[in-house]
Amino acid sequence: MANMLVTLRLALGLVPIFMDVIKSLENEIPIAGQGEAKAEALRGIVVEAFKIVPDRLQFGIDDAALARYATAAATIIVSLLKKTGIWK
């Protein structure tokens, strides 16, 4: 249970970082209709960033979990940006 809470805290703590990455991508690539490409970039950034974290396996973040989390995080953030009209 403690590991699950640590993992959840870690995951939620990354949301502001993901938002900063998305804002940076949007500033650098302000082209409409490129949400999927930007989401794919976010997924790639998250996966590669986690690969360098030496303790990730201790928290149950293996490659499969990492891919699922990165995909879910990118999908949720892109969906939010589209629903709020930030991305069109």
C-alpha angles and dihedrals in degrees: 000000000000091000090051092053092048090050092048092049090050092049094049091045089059095060095086089049091051090050090053090050091050091049090050091050090048092050093048096041106031093168117130118234095033097103094117092051090049091048090051089051090051091050091051093047092050094048094048093044092053093047089068094051103101096200097049094106089054087062094048095257102140122162094273093049090046093053092048093048094047092049093047094046093049093046093049094047094046090048090052092049091050095046092050092048095243088119119035 
